[in-house]
Amino acid sequence: MCRINVRLGEMEKVGEHVKLRGKADINNADLFYSVVNRKFVRGIIHGNSVFYKLYPGEYIEMIYYKNWFYNPPSEISAVLIEVSDDLYLKAVSCIVYSNSEFVLENKEIPLQIKDLVEVKDVKYRSIVELFDRTYDESENEKLLKFVLSKKEIVESE
């Protein structure tokens, strides 16, 4: 049911780290969450693009996508990747919804995803708001288990 094409951004290997480019506009957002640091990676926003510098390790790419021609219109995919000499896709989970309350009140969905939905759908703010938040170990584990479970949660009509 995941509708968006999971792609691993435009990658460029530079020394020991990888440079990636994602999107950030009203209907899209690509964010990377560091499993080790338990926080979103601070990206450099330039226009509708976000540039990330990722070092070797595990990350969860959260892809927010909204298209009003679809019903339900919103989707978030959480993609576990490993950065080493290349990018390796390990698991994908997704949530398809039309009402943000469905995500915010669902106990299965991790806090990091709820925070992204709140910033994009409820507050209509920039993703910059997420860069300074650090999550506790239990929320980190919940997110990792959610992605590894490869769940597809779809809001019923």
C-alpha positions in Angstrom: 0.0 0.0 0.0 3.0 2.4 0.3 2.4 4.7 -2.6 5.5 6.8 -2.5 8.6 5.6 -4.3 11.2 5.0 -1.6 14.4 6.4 -3.0 17.6 7.0 -1.2 18.1 10.6 -2.3 20.9 12.0 -4.3 24.0 10.5 -2.7 27.6 11.7 -2.9 30.4 10.0 -1.0 32.8 12.6 0.5 35.7 11.2 2.6 34.2 9.3 5.5 30.7 10.7 5.2 27.9 10.8 2.7 26.1 13.9 1.4 22.4 13.5 0.6 19.8 15.9 -0.7 16.1 15.7 0.3 13.0 17.9 -0.1 11.3 20.3 2.2 8.2 22.1 1.1 4.6 22.4 2.1 3.7 18.9 0.8 7.0 17.1 1.1 9.7 16.5 3.7 12.7 14.1 3.9 14.2 13.9 7.3 16.9 11.6 8.7 16.8 10.4 12.3 20.0 9.1 13.8 19.4 5.8 15.7 22.6 6.3 17.7 22.1 10.0 18.7 18.3 9.6 19.1 17.5 12.8 17.3 16.8 14.2 13.8 19.9 15.1 11.8 20.2 18.8 11.3 20.1 19.5 7.6 21.0 22.6 5.8 17.8 24.0 4.1 18.3 25.8 0.8 15.1 26.7 -1.0 13.0 23.5 -1.3 16.0 21.3 -0.7 17.6 20.0 2.5 21.2 18.9 2.4 22.4 16.3 4.9 25.9 15.0 5.9 25.6 11.4 7.2 28.4 9.5 8.8 28.5 5.7 8.9 25.7 4.2 11.0 22.0 3.5 11.0 19.4 6.1 10.2 15.7 6.2 9.7 14.6 8.4 6.7 11.2 9.8 7.3 9.4 10.8 4.1 6.3 12.9 4.5 4.2 13.3 1.3 0.9 14.9 0.7 -1.1 14.8 -2.6 -4.6 16.1 -2.5 -5.5 14.0 -5.6 -5.2 10.8 -3.5 -7.7 9.6 -0.9 -6.4 9.6 1.8 -4.0 12.3 0.8 -1.1 12.0 3.4 1.5 9.4 3.8 4.6 8.9 5.9 7.2 6.3 5.2 9.9 5.4 7.7 12.9 3.7 6.0 15.7 2.1 8.0 19.0 2.6 6.1 22.6 1.8 6.9 25.3 4.2 5.7 28.7 2.7 5.0 30.4 2.7 1.6 27.0 2.8 0.1 23.4 3.1 1.3 21.6 -0.1 2.3 17.8 -0.2 2.6 16.9 -2.5 5.5 13.1 -2.1 6.2 10.2 0.2 5.3 7.0 0.9 7.3 4.3 3.4 6.2 1.2 5.2 7.4 -1.5 6.4 5.1 -4.0 8.9 6.5 -6.3 11.8 5.8 -6.8 13.1 9.4 -3.8 14.0 11.5 -5.7 13.0 14.6 -5.6 9.4 13.4 -1.8 9.5 13.7 -1.5 11.6 16.8 -4.0 9.4 18.9 -2.7 6.0 17.6 -0.7 4.3 20.3 1.2 2.1 17.8 2.8 5.1 16.1 6.2 6.3 17.6 6.6 9.9 19.0 9.1 10.9 16.3 6.5 10.3 13.6 3.8 12.0 15.6 6.1 15.1 16.0 6.6 15.2 12.2 2.8 15.0 11.6 2.2 17.7 14.2 4.8 20.1 12.6 3.6 19.5 9.0 -0.2 19.0 9.4 -1.2 20.8 12.6 1.2 23.7 13.1 2.2 24.1 9.4 5.7 25.0 10.5 9.2 24.3 9.2 11.0 21.0 9.9 13.7 23.1 11.6 11.6 22.8 14.8 12.5 19.1 14.9 16.2 19.4 14.8 16.9 20.2 18.5 14.7 17.5 20.0 16.3 14.5 21.6 14.2 11.4 22.3 14.6 9.0 25.2 15.8 5.4 24.8 12.3 3.9 25.0 11.0 6.1 22.2 14.0 5.2 20.1 13.4 1.5 20.6 9.7 1.9 19.7 10.6 3.7 16.5 13.2 1.0 15.5 10.7 -1.8 16.3 8.0 0.0 14.3 10.2 0.2 11.2 11.6 -3.3 11.5 8.0 -4.7 11.8 7.4 -3.4 8.2 3.9 -2.3 9.1 1.5 -0.6 6.8 -1.1 1.4 8.8 -4.0 2.7 6.7 -6.7 5.0 8.1 -10.0 3.4 7.2 -12.5 5.5 5.3 
